Amino acid sequence: MAHYRIAEIGGDGIGPDVVAEGVRVLKAAETDGLAFSFEKGEVGAALYRRTGEDLPRETVELCRSVDAILFGAAGLPDIRHADGTELVPQITLRMILDLYAGMRPIKLYPGVPSPLNLPAGQPIDYVIFRENTEGLFASLGGGSKVGEDLAVDTLVITRKGTERIVRRAFEACRARGKGAPADGISRVTCVDKANVFRSYAFFRQVFQETARAYPDVRTDFAYVDAMTMYVVQAPWRYDVVVLENMIGDILSDLGAATAGRDGRWARAMRPPSQSRIARRFAGSFCCCFKQDDLGRGARCCLRSDPGDLPFCP
């Protein structure tokens, strides 16, 4: 029988309620051949206010040891560091566990209203791959402020970090196998600001070099400012999108809003090679467990359409 250990991390605000519902769904899905066990860990701003820690060592070790993580939410607006930033243990955990691939399926389901006036027969169904450990977020805790006149954060793009998220995007595009709704063409769109910044020009360069290993998948490019219009005007043109951390943070929320609302759809975060995978739940439930880096092995997918996540069968 397949048995999976899951870290149950509720966190702050609505997080514990959302995770509790996720646990209920997983328990309801248990069969003679599939079982889950849950171990609770503490994180968050409320914990910080009580103990002085927002991500205890015990919680980190729990997350290292399990097969999957159910993570609710973290942070409270009235609890901040002295520099004005909020507590973000979820980002710290990404860095520690090297959860480099932020996967966000953007799909409009039947019966779910969209704020967009969509033409008949033009659905929304694409996946965003956000690099999750570098970019502007590499400055977490490391930016500088000089008096009250200057503050600086650094955007970091590495070849290793870009290559692996781009490979993941192309592999997902192949696995989806259905292409963009508009034309059925398998396509990966690189979103950046390569016309202005050297860091994004390098991201695009590495994307193009990596894409040569996937001649069966078409490549596409968009500047992020234009892309914010395109995903509103014609989201059916997209299949898989890959981008840097900060612009991925923004564009993934915009995409989710076009498909209902941001809190409706789950997102996934993936380590490079370990058997476990971490999930973040935000109002819906998707839980997949993988035994190897290519997605073969045991899988458990719980949602109305498991194929929406590129590594689900």
C-alpha positions as CSV (number, residue, x, y, z in Angstrom):
1,M,0.0,0.0,0.0
2,A,1.2,3.5,-0.8
3,H,1.6,5.6,2.3
4,Y,2.5,9.3,2.3
5,R,3.5,11.5,5.2
6,I,2.3,15.0,4.9
7,A,3.3,18.1,6.9
8,E,0.2,20.0,7.8
9,I,1.2,23.7,8.0
10,G,-1.8,26.0,8.6
11,G,0.0,29.3,9.4
12,D,-1.9,32.5,9.8
13,G,-5.4,33.9,9.0
14,I,-7.5,31.6,6.9
15,G,-4.6,29.2,6.4
16,P,-5.5,26.7,9.1
17,D,-9.1,26.5,7.8
18,V,-8.0,25.9,4.2
19,V,-5.5,23.2,5.2
20,A,-8.1,21.5,7.4
21,E,-10.4,21.2,4.4
22,G,-7.5,19.8,2.3
23,V,-6.8,17.2,5.0
24,R,-10.5,16.2,4.9
25,V,-10.3,15.8,1.1
26,L,-7.2,13.6,1.3
27,K,-8.7,11.4,4.0
28,A,-11.9,11.0,2.0
29,A,-9.7,9.8,-0.9
30,E,-7.9,7.1,1.0
31,T,-8.4,3.5,-0.3
32,D,-7.1,0.1,0.5
33,G,-4.1,0.9,-1.6
34,L,-3.5,4.5,-0.5
35,A,-3.1,6.1,2.9
36,F,-2.0,9.5,4.3
37,S,-0.7,10.5,7.7
38,F,-0.5,14.1,8.8
39,E,2.0,15.8,11.1
40,K,1.4,19.4,12.2
41,G,4.1,22.1,12.1
42,E,3.9,25.8,13.2
43,V,4.9,28.9,11.1
44,G,3.8,32.4,10.8
45,A,3.4,35.9,12.2
46,A,1.2,34.9,15.1
47,L,3.9,32.4,16.1
48,Y,6.5,35.1,15.8
49,R,4.6,37.4,18.1
50,R,4.3,34.6,20.6
51,T,7.8,33.1,20.4
52,G,10.1,35.4,18.4
53,E,10.3,32.8,15.5
54,D,8.3,32.6,12.4
55,L,9.9,29.4,11.0
56,P,11.2,27.1,13.8
57,R,13.9,24.6,13.2
58,E,11.5,21.8,14.1
59,T,9.1,22.8,11.3
60,V,12.0,23.0,8.8
61,E,13.1,19.5,9.7
62,L,9.6,18.2,9.5
63,C,9.2,19.6,6.0
64,R,12.5,18.1,5.0
65,S,11.4,14.6,6.1
66,V,7.9,14.3,4.6
67,D,6.6,13.4,1.2
68,A,4.5,16.5,0.8
69,I,3.6,19.8,2.5
70,L,0.1,21.3,2.8
71,F,0.8,25.0,3.4
72,G,-2.0,27.4,4.1
73,A,-1.0,31.1,4.5
74,A,1.5,33.1,6.4
75,G,1.8,36.8,7.5
76,L,-0.4,39.3,9.3
77,P,-0.4,43.0,8.2
78,D,0.1,44.3,11.7
79,I,3.1,42.2,12.5
80,R,6.2,43.4,10.6
81,H,10.0,43.6,10.9
82,A,11.5,46.9,11.9
83,D,12.2,47.8,8.2
84,G,8.5,47.6,7.4
85,T,8.6,44.2,5.6
86,E,6.2,41.4,6.6
87,L,7.2,38.0,7.9
88,V,7.4,35.6,5.0
89,P,8.3,32.1,6.3
90,Q,6.9,30.6,3.2
91,I,9.6,32.3,1.1
92,T,12.3,31.3,3.5
93,L,11.1,27.7,3.3
94,R,11.2,27.8,-0.5
95,M,14.9,28.9,-0.3
96,I,15.8,26.3,2.3
97,L,14.2,23.4,0.4
98,D,15.1,24.8,-3.0
99,L,11.5,24.8,-4.3
100,Y,12.5,26.3,-7.5
101,A,9.5,25.6,-9.7
102,G,6.4,27.5,-8.9
103,M,3.6,25.9,-11.0
104,R,0.3,27.8,-11.4
105,P,-2.4,26.3,-13.6
106,I,-4.7,29.0,-14.9
107,K,-8.0,27.4,-16.1
108,L,-11.5,28.7,-16.3
109,Y,-13.9,25.8,-15.3
110,P,-17.5,25.6,-16.5
111,G,-19.9,27.4,-14.2
112,V,-17.1,29.6,-12.8
113,P,-17.6,33.3,-13.7
114,S,-14.7,35.3,-15.2
115,P,-14.4,39.1,-15.0
116,L,-13.5,38.9,-18.7
117,N,-16.1,39.1,-21.4
118,L,-14.8,36.0,-23.2
119,P,-15.8,35.2,-26.8
120,A,-17.8,32.0,-27.2
121,G,-15.5,29.0,-27.6
122,Q,-12.4,30.7,-26.3
123,P,-11.4,29.1,-23.0
124,I,-8.6,29.9,-20.5
125,D,-6.3,27.0,-20.0
126,Y,-2.5,27.6,-19.5
127,V,0.2,27.0,-16.9
128,I,2.6,29.5,-15.5
129,F,6.1,28.4,-14.4
130,R,7.6,30.9,-12.0
131,E,11.3,30.6,-11.1
132,N,10.9,30.5,-7.3
133,T,14.3,30.9,-5.6
134,E,16.2,33.8,-7.3
135,G,15.3,36.9,-9.3
136,L,14.3,39.9,-7.2
137,F,13.4,37.5,-4.3
138,A,17.1,36.7,-4.0
139,S,17.4,40.0,-2.1
140,L,15.1,38.6,0.7
141,G,16.7,39.9,3.9
142,G,19.7,41.3,2.0
143,G,18.7,44.6,0.6
144,S,20.1,47.8,1.9
145,K,18.7,51.1,3.0
146,V,20.7,54.3,3.4
147,G,19.1,56.7,5.8
148,E,15.7,57.9,4.5
149,D,16.9,58.7,0.9
150,L,18.0,55.4,-0.7
151,A,17.0,51.7,-0.7
152,V,18.4,49.0,-3.0
153,D,17.4,45.4,-3.7
154,T,19.3,43.3,-6.3
155,L,17.7,41.1,-9.0
156,V,19.7,37.9,-9.5
157,I,19.5,35.6,-12.6
158,T,21.8,32.5,-12.8
159,R,22.2,30.1,-15.7
160,K,21.5,27.1,-13.4
161,G,18.3,28.6,-12.0
162,T,17.0,29.7,-15.4
163,E,17.9,26.4,-17.2
164,R,16.1,24.2,-14.8
165,I,12.9,26.3,-14.7
166,V,12.9,26.5,-18.5
167,R,13.4,22.7,-18.8
168,R,10.6,22.1,-16.5
169,A,8.3,24.4,-18.6
170,F,9.2,22.6,-21.8
171,E,8.7,19.2,-20.3
172,A,5.4,20.3,-18.9
173,C,4.4,21.6,-22.3
174,R,5.2,18.2,-23.9
175,A,3.3,16.4,-21.1
176,R,0.2,18.5,-21.5
177,G,0.1,17.6,-25.1
178,K,-2.9,19.8,-26.0
179,G,-1.3,23.1,-26.9
180,A,-2.9,26.5,-26.6
181,P,-6.7,26.6,-26.8
182,A,-6.6,29.0,-29.7
183,D,-4.7,26.8,-32.2
184,G,-3.7,23.6,-30.5
185,I,0.0,24.4,-30.9
186,S,2.4,23.3,-28.1
187,R,4.1,26.6,-27.1
188,V,6.3,27.9,-24.3
189,T,6.2,31.7,-23.9
190,C,9.1,33.5,-22.2
191,V,8.1,36.6,-20.4
192,D,10.7,39.1,-19.4
193,K,11.9,42.7,-19.8
194,A,14.8,41.9,-22.0
195,N,14.6,45.2,-24.0
196,V,15.7,47.1,-20.9
197,F,17.5,45.0,-18.3
198,R,20.6,42.9,-18.8
199,S,19.4,40.4,-16.2
200,Y,16.2,39.7,-18.2
201,A,18.2,39.7,-21.5
202,F,20.3,36.9,-19.9
203,F,17.1,35.1,-18.9
204,R,15.9,35.2,-22.5
205,Q,19.3,34.1,-23.8
206,V,19.3,31.0,-21.6
207,F,15.7,30.3,-22.5
208,Q,16.6,30.3,-26.2
209,E,19.7,28.1,-25.6
210,T,17.7,25.6,-23.6
211,A,14.8,25.5,-26.1
212,R,17.0,24.0,-28.7
213,A,16.6,20.6,-26.9
214,Y,12.9,20.8,-27.6
215,P,12.4,21.2,-31.3
216,D,8.9,19.9,-31.2
217,V,7.7,22.8,-29.0
218,R,7.3,26.2,-30.4
219,T,8.8,29.2,-28.6
220,D,7.2,32.6,-28.0
221,F,8.3,35.9,-26.3
222,A,6.5,38.8,-24.6
223,Y,7.6,41.7,-22.5
224,V,6.0,41.7,-19.2
225,D,4.1,45.0,-19.6
226,A,2.6,43.8,-22.8
227,M,1.9,40.4,-21.3
228,T,-0.4,41.9,-18.7
229,M,-2.6,43.1,-21.6
230,Y,-2.4,39.9,-23.5
231,V,-3.6,37.6,-20.7
232,V,-6.6,39.9,-20.3
233,Q,-7.3,40.4,-24.0
234,A,-6.6,36.9,-25.4
235,P,-5.6,34.4,-22.7
236,W,-6.6,31.5,-25.0
237,R,-3.4,32.1,-27.0
238,Y,-1.2,30.6,-24.2
239,D,-0.2,27.1,-23.3
240,V,2.8,27.3,-21.0
241,V,4.5,30.5,-19.7
242,V,7.8,30.8,-18.0
243,L,9.2,33.8,-16.2
244,E,11.4,35.3,-13.4
245,N,10.3,35.2,-9.8
246,M,9.0,38.8,-9.2
247,I,7.1,39.2,-12.5
248,G,5.9,35.6,-12.0
249,D,4.5,36.6,-8.6
250,I,2.5,39.4,-10.2
251,L,1.4,37.7,-13.5
252,S,0.3,34.5,-11.8
253,D,-2.1,36.4,-9.6
254,L,-3.5,38.4,-12.6
255,G,-4.0,35.1,-14.5
256,A,-5.8,33.5,-11.5
257,A,-8.1,36.5,-11.3
258,T,-9.1,36.1,-14.9
259,A,-10.1,32.5,-14.2
260,G,-12.3,33.3,-11.2
261,R,-10.3,34.7,-8.3
262,D,-6.8,34.4,-6.9
263,G,-7.8,32.2,-4.0
264,R,-9.7,29.7,-6.1
265,W,-6.8,27.8,-7.5
266,A,-3.9,25.9,-5.9
267,R,-0.3,26.3,-6.8
268,A,2.6,23.9,-6.5
269,M,6.2,24.3,-5.7
270,R,8.8,21.7,-6.7
271,P,12.3,20.8,-5.5
272,P,14.9,19.7,-8.1
273,S,15.3,16.0,-7.4
274,Q,14.0,14.9,-4.1
275,S,11.0,12.5,-3.9
276,R,8.9,14.9,-2.0
277,I,7.0,17.9,-3.4
278,A,5.5,20.9,-1.6
279,R,2.1,22.4,-2.3
280,R,0.5,25.6,-1.3
281,F,-3.3,25.5,-0.9
282,A,-5.3,28.7,-1.4
283,G,-8.9,27.7,-1.5
284,S,-8.8,24.6,-3.8
285,F,-7.1,21.3,-3.5
286,C,-4.5,19.7,-5.7
287,C,-2.1,17.1,-4.2
288,C,0.3,15.2,-6.3
289,F,3.1,13.0,-5.0
290,K,6.0,12.0,-7.2
291,Q,8.7,9.4,-6.7
292,D,11.2,10.7,-9.2
293,D,12.2,13.8,-11.1
294,L,10.4,13.0,-14.3
295,G,7.0,12.3,-12.9
296,R,7.0,8.5,-13.1
297,G,6.1,6.5,-10.1
298,A,3.2,6.8,-7.7
299,R,0.8,9.7,-8.2
300,C,-2.3,10.8,-6.4
301,C,-4.1,13.7,-8.0
302,L,-7.2,15.2,-6.4
303,R,-9.1,17.8,-8.4
304,S,-11.8,17.9,-11.0
305,D,-9.3,17.7,-13.8
306,P,-6.0,16.2,-12.8
307,G,-4.4,16.8,-16.2
308,D,-4.3,20.6,-15.5
309,L,-1.1,20.2,-13.6
310,P,1.5,19.1,-16.0
311,F,3.0,16.3,-14.0
312,C,-0.4,14.6,-13.4
313,P,-1.4,11.7,-15.6
